[in-house]
Amino acid sequence: MKPDAPTMTSRKVTRVGVAANLAKEPVRAILHDLVAALAAHGLDVYLDSDLADEAPALPRARLGIPERCDAIVAIGGDGTILKYARRYADHDTAIVGVKGGRLGFLAESDPARVVALLSRGDFDVQVRMRVLGVVRGESGPARSFSALNDLVIHSTGYSRMVGLRVEIGGKLLREFSADGLIVATPTGSTAYSLSAGGPIVEPTLSGIILTPLNPHTMSMRPMVLDEAETVTVSVTAAPSGVMLTVDGQEGMEIPPGQHVEVVKDPRATRLIVADDYDFFALLREKL
C-alpha cells in the first residue's frame, strides 16, 4: 500500500546545511554562489565537516551542520545525496540535491531553483524508505548498514559465482548460484537493480526489491516484497570471498559463518522537491 507522503507548504526555513562533492569540476563554483545566495536571503548557512578546508573562503557560513536544521543542500550527483543521506539519517532533516555533473534521478535541481524554494519555504517533501542490513554471525559483534538505494551481496574475486540461501520471514525462498543479490528500495529500483533486470517501482512506495545478479537458474526472478518482511541472506559457497556493498559506496567483507539480515530501516530519507516534480517525466528523460 502506498504510504501517505507528508508535504511541507510555505514552511519557514531559517537554517540550511550545505554539503558538496568538491571532486566534481563545477561544484566549487556552485558552492560559493549558493552559500552567498542563501545568506543574501537571510538564511543561516552551515557547512558539512567535509568542507572544513573550504570554510575560510566562505565567511558567510559556519562549519558544522547542527541536528536541528531545516534543510540540507547536497551539491554533486546522486552519489553525493546517498552519502549525506546516510550521514544525516538520524537528523531527520530533509535533503535537496543540486546537480553538479551527470544528471541522475535524485540530484535534479539547479542552484537558483533551490534558493527560491528554500527562501520561500514553498516545497514538497517526499518520504523515501531506507533498508537496514545487519551482518550477524557466531563470532564478533553485529554490524549494521543503512541504504537509500541498495545493499548488494556479491563476490570479491575473479570467480564471481557465489552460492546463496535466501529466507523471507524465516521461510526458505531458494538456494541458488549467482554473481550476487541486490536488495533494493523503491528509490534504488532505478539504479543497479534496474540494470540487472529488476522492476521500476514508484519511489514513494515502501517495499523491498530482490534482484539476483546473473542467477544460474531461470527460476530465481526479481521480486517485490512487503516492507515488513525480513530478508536473510546466507552464503553457502564463495570461492573468492563475499562482500556487502552499501549504496555502491561502503561496506565490508562477509566472513564465513556470517549472514545478512535486511529489514526496513525505521529511519526514512526525506527529499525536498518542487511541487511540479514528475517522476514519470524523469523516466522518459533518463530511459
C-alpha positions as CSV (number, residue, x, y, z in Angstrom):
1,M,0.0,0.0,0.0
2,K,1.3,3.5,-0.9
3,P,2.1,5.4,2.3
4,D,0.9,8.9,3.0
5,A,3.6,11.3,1.7
6,P,3.8,14.2,4.2
7,T,4.3,17.6,2.5
8,M,5.5,21.0,3.6
9,T,3.9,24.0,2.1
10,S,5.1,27.5,2.9
11,R,7.2,26.2,5.8
12,K,9.6,28.8,7.4
13,V,13.2,27.9,6.6
14,T,15.9,29.6,8.6
15,R,18.8,27.1,9.0
16,V,20.3,25.4,5.9
17,G,23.1,22.9,5.9
18,V,25.3,22.6,2.8
19,A,27.4,19.6,1.7
20,A,29.3,19.1,-1.5
21,N,31.4,16.8,-3.5
22,L,34.3,19.0,-4.5
23,A,35.9,16.3,-6.6
24,K,33.4,17.2,-9.3
25,E,34.7,20.0,-11.5
26,P,31.8,22.6,-11.3
27,V,30.9,22.1,-7.7
28,R,33.2,24.6,-6.0
29,A,31.8,27.5,-8.0
30,I,28.3,26.3,-7.4
31,L,29.0,26.0,-3.7
32,H,30.3,29.6,-3.4
33,D,27.4,31.0,-5.4
34,L,24.8,29.0,-3.4
35,V,26.1,30.0,0.0
36,A,26.2,33.6,-1.0
37,A,22.6,33.5,-2.4
38,L,21.2,31.7,0.7
39,A,22.9,34.2,3.0
40,A,21.6,37.1,0.9
41,H,18.1,35.8,1.5
42,G,18.6,35.9,5.3
43,L,19.2,32.2,5.8
44,D,21.7,30.8,8.3
45,V,24.1,28.6,6.4
46,Y,26.1,25.7,7.9
47,L,28.8,23.6,6.2
48,D,29.3,19.9,6.4
49,S,32.6,18.9,8.1
50,D,34.0,17.7,4.7
51,L,34.1,21.3,3.7
52,A,36.5,22.3,6.5
53,D,39.3,23.3,4.1
54,E,36.9,25.4,2.0
55,A,35.2,27.1,5.0
56,P,37.7,30.0,5.3
57,A,36.7,31.1,1.8
58,L,33.0,31.0,2.8
59,P,32.8,33.6,5.6
60,R,29.0,33.8,5.4
61,A,28.7,30.1,6.6
62,R,29.6,28.3,9.8
63,L,31.3,25.0,9.9
64,G,29.3,22.1,11.3
65,I,25.6,21.2,10.5
66,P,23.5,21.2,13.6
67,E,21.0,18.5,14.3
68,R,18.1,20.9,14.2
69,C,18.5,22.2,10.6
70,D,15.5,22.9,8.3
71,A,17.1,21.5,5.2
72,I,20.4,20.2,3.8
73,V,21.5,21.0,0.3
74,A,23.8,18.3,-1.3
75,I,25.8,19.6,-4.3
76,G,27.1,16.9,-6.7
77,G,25.3,13.9,-8.1
78,D,23.1,11.1,-6.9
79,G,26.1,9.6,-5.1
80,T,26.5,12.8,-3.1
81,I,22.9,12.6,-1.9
82,L,23.3,9.0,-1.0
83,K,26.4,9.7,1.1
84,Y,24.9,12.6,3.1
85,A,21.5,10.9,3.4
86,R,23.4,8.2,5.3
87,R,25.5,10.6,7.3
88,Y,22.4,12.6,8.5
89,A,19.9,9.8,8.7
90,D,19.5,10.3,12.4
91,H,18.8,14.1,12.0
92,D,15.6,13.5,10.1
93,T,16.4,16.6,8.0
94,A,15.0,17.0,4.5
95,I,17.6,16.9,1.7
96,V,17.6,18.6,-1.7
97,G,20.1,17.8,-4.4
98,V,21.8,20.3,-6.7
99,K,23.2,18.8,-9.9
100,G,27.0,19.2,-10.2
101,G,27.7,16.9,-13.0
102,R,26.0,14.0,-14.8
103,L,22.2,14.1,-14.1
104,G,20.6,11.3,-12.1
105,F,17.3,10.6,-10.5
106,L,17.9,12.4,-7.2
107,A,20.1,15.4,-8.0
108,E,17.9,17.3,-10.4
109,S,17.6,20.9,-9.1
110,D,19.7,23.9,-10.2
111,P,21.1,26.3,-7.6
112,A,18.7,29.2,-8.3
113,R,15.7,26.9,-8.1
114,V,16.8,25.5,-4.8
115,V,17.5,29.0,-3.3
116,A,14.0,30.1,-4.5
117,L,12.3,27.0,-2.9
118,L,14.1,27.4,0.4
119,S,13.8,31.1,0.7
120,R,10.0,31.0,0.1
121,G,9.6,27.8,2.1
122,D,7.3,26.6,-0.7
123,F,8.1,23.0,-1.5
124,D,7.0,19.4,-1.0
125,V,8.8,16.6,0.9
126,Q,8.8,13.0,-0.3
127,V,9.4,10.3,2.2
128,R,11.8,7.7,0.8
129,M,12.1,4.3,2.5
130,R,15.6,3.1,3.6
131,V,16.8,-0.5,4.2
132,L,18.9,-1.7,7.1
133,G,21.3,-4.5,6.7
134,V,22.8,-6.3,9.7
135,V,25.7,-8.6,9.4
136,R,25.5,-11.3,12.1
137,G,27.5,-14.4,13.0
138,E,28.6,-16.6,15.8
139,S,31.7,-14.6,16.4
140,G,32.2,-10.8,16.6
141,P,29.7,-8.1,17.1
142,A,26.9,-7.5,14.6
143,R,27.5,-4.6,12.2
144,S,24.6,-2.6,10.6
145,F,24.4,-0.5,7.4
146,S,21.7,1.7,6.2
147,A,21.0,2.3,2.5
148,L,18.7,4.6,0.5
149,N,19.3,2.8,-2.8
150,D,20.5,-0.8,-2.2
151,L,22.5,-3.4,-0.3
152,V,24.4,-5.8,-2.6
153,I,25.9,-9.2,-1.6
154,H,28.5,-10.2,-4.2
155,S,31.7,-12.0,-4.9
156,T,35.0,-10.1,-4.3
157,G,37.3,-12.1,-6.6
158,Y,37.8,-13.4,-10.1
159,S,35.5,-16.4,-9.5
160,R,32.3,-14.3,-9.5
161,M,29.8,-17.1,-8.8
162,V,28.7,-17.5,-5.2
163,G,26.1,-19.8,-3.5
164,L,23.3,-18.0,-1.7
165,R,20.5,-19.1,0.6
166,V,17.6,-16.6,0.8
167,E,14.9,-16.8,3.5
168,I,11.9,-14.5,3.8
169,G,10.5,-14.2,7.3
170,G,12.4,-17.3,8.3
171,K,11.0,-19.4,5.4
172,L,13.2,-20.6,2.6
173,L,12.8,-18.8,-0.7
174,R,15.6,-20.6,-2.6
175,E,19.2,-21.6,-2.6
176,F,20.9,-20.7,-5.9
177,S,24.2,-19.7,-7.5
178,A,24.7,-16.2,-8.9
179,D,27.1,-13.3,-9.1
180,G,25.2,-11.9,-6.2
181,L,22.0,-10.4,-5.0
182,I,20.7,-6.8,-4.8
183,V,18.3,-5.9,-2.0
184,A,16.9,-2.5,-3.1
185,T,14.4,0.1,-2.0
186,P,11.9,1.7,-4.4
187,T,14.3,4.6,-4.7
188,G,17.0,2.2,-5.7
189,S,14.8,0.4,-8.3
190,T,16.2,2.8,-11.0
191,A,19.8,2.2,-10.0
192,Y,21.8,-1.0,-10.0
193,S,18.7,-3.1,-9.7
194,L,17.3,-1.8,-13.0
195,S,20.5,-2.6,-14.9
196,A,20.3,-6.1,-13.5
197,G,16.8,-6.6,-14.8
198,G,14.8,-5.5,-11.8
199,P,11.4,-3.7,-11.9
200,I,10.9,0.0,-11.8
201,V,9.0,0.9,-8.6
202,E,7.5,4.3,-7.8
203,P,10.0,5.7,-5.3
204,T,7.5,6.9,-2.7
205,L,6.2,3.4,-2.2
206,S,7.5,1.1,0.6
207,G,8.7,-2.4,-0.3
208,I,11.9,-4.5,-0.6
209,I,13.1,-5.5,-4.0
210,L,15.2,-8.6,-4.6
211,T,17.1,-8.7,-7.8
212,P,19.6,-11.6,-8.5
213,L,22.8,-10.9,-10.4
214,N,23.1,-13.3,-13.3
215,P,21.5,-16.3,-11.5
216,H,22.5,-19.7,-12.6
217,T,18.8,-20.7,-12.8
218,M,15.7,-19.3,-14.6
219,S,13.5,-19.8,-11.6
220,M,15.1,-17.1,-9.5
221,R,13.5,-13.9,-10.7
222,P,13.3,-10.3,-9.3
223,M,10.7,-10.0,-6.6
224,V,9.0,-7.1,-4.7
225,L,8.3,-7.9,-1.0
226,D,6.2,-6.3,1.7
227,E,8.0,-3.6,3.6
228,A,7.6,-5.6,6.9
229,E,9.4,-8.7,5.7
230,T,12.8,-9.8,6.9
231,V,15.2,-11.0,4.2
232,T,18.1,-13.2,5.4
233,V,20.9,-14.0,3.0
234,S,23.4,-16.7,3.9
235,V,26.5,-17.6,1.8
236,T,26.7,-21.3,1.1
237,A,29.7,-21.1,-1.3
238,A,32.2,-18.4,-2.0
239,P,35.5,-19.5,-3.7
240,S,36.8,-15.9,-3.8
241,G,35.1,-14.3,-0.8
242,V,31.9,-12.2,-0.4
243,M,31.3,-8.6,0.3
244,L,28.3,-6.4,1.3
245,T,28.3,-3.1,-0.6
246,V,26.1,-0.2,0.6
247,D,24.8,2.3,-1.9
248,G,27.9,1.4,-4.0
249,Q,30.0,3.5,-1.6
250,E,30.9,1.5,1.5
251,G,30.6,-2.0,3.0
252,M,32.5,-4.9,4.4
253,E,33.7,-8.4,3.6
254,I,31.3,-11.1,5.0
255,P,33.4,-13.7,6.8
256,P,32.4,-17.4,6.6
257,G,29.6,-18.3,9.0
258,Q,28.0,-14.9,8.9
259,H,24.8,-13.8,7.2
260,V,23.0,-10.6,6.3
261,E,19.6,-9.7,7.7
262,V,17.8,-6.9,5.8
263,V,14.7,-5.1,7.1
264,K,13.0,-1.7,6.6
265,D,15.0,1.0,8.4
266,P,12.8,2.8,10.9
267,R,14.5,6.0,9.7
268,A,13.5,7.4,6.3
269,T,15.1,9.9,4.0
270,R,13.1,13.0,3.2
271,L,13.7,14.6,-0.1
272,I,12.7,18.2,-0.9
273,V,11.1,18.5,-4.3
274,A,9.3,21.3,-6.2
275,D,5.5,21.0,-6.4
276,D,5.9,20.2,-10.2
277,Y,8.1,17.1,-9.5
278,D,7.3,14.5,-12.1
279,F,8.9,11.0,-11.7
280,F,7.5,9.8,-14.9
281,A,9.0,12.7,-16.8
282,L,12.3,11.7,-15.3
283,L,11.8,8.1,-16.5
284,R,11.1,9.4,-20.1
285,E,14.3,11.5,-20.0
286,K,16.7,9.0,-18.4
287,L,15.5,5.8,-20.0
